[in-house]
């Protein structure tokens, strides 16, 4: 399924933007695109620590979908940027539900990749009744084995990237890379924090795609630092899921129609995690993209995601036709 002919929809602008006030002094940016009367879909961005992007609007037919995107606590345009105060997975779950109610949406399709897939599943454990379907990509369940892969074992494939990440650390710090970075990224020396944040973010970017990605635009220091701080905060705490492992809660959302999309050569979130999820949730459709890594921008992943939104649209249209 490297390219089944499905392309991104044309660029589009939001028809409305707004702010949702949340606990802990957080103010969450959100936007809506597409058809105001269409089938609602909420996009859960990755990270943790990233934000929604204009490209994420384009996986959906704007004539059919009411596309809702928002920046999670501390992320993107949400304020305060980089704040980890009252910022946990379960705060985000309730933010999603608060946004649904704020927008007067009865039920919606949930679309999330990477960390967004984690958050989608966590949301489903508590609010399954609000979900009409799920499209998940690059599954991440925040288990210790997955974090160990990301920070240590992936170096077998990306030794140069790992050396850039850890080469400047003291030898003993390489045994606890995340702790070493947390100490620096939350330090008071702004120059050191930004430098460390850039190294941290660059490592993740280096292992994202099957083929090397073109260099992106320069990111502001404040954005770089906010992203790294939120991500490390979550990873240090196992994304707040240790006491409620998602694989043990599948019965809470088993009946929700779902499509799981996974790149065969995903080095950030290896296929084993998606496979294990499908093993306990066989009702979900499982699609391996044979020539792709992790990034949603890769041709095969992009095509599979658009195909999934089209499949959901077709299924909904068929259900709504008179018998």
Buried (B, 14 or more C-beta within 10 A) or exposed (E): BEEEEBEBBEEBEBBEEBEBEBEEEBBBBBBBBBBEEBBBBBBBBBBBBBBBBEEBBBBBBBEBBBBBBBBBBBBBBBBBBBBBEEBBBBBBBBBBBBBBEEBEBEBBBBBBBBBBBBBBBBBBBBBBEBBBBBBBBBBBBBBEEBBEBBBBEBBEEBEEBBEBBBEEBEEEBBEEBBEBBBEBBBEEEEEEBBBBBBBBBEBBBBBBBBEEBEEEEEEEBEBBBBBBBBBBBBBBBBBBBEEEEBBEBBEBBBEBBBBBBBBBBBBBBBBBBBBBBBEBBEEBBBBBBEBBBBBBEBBBBBBBBBBBBBBBBEEBEEEEEEE
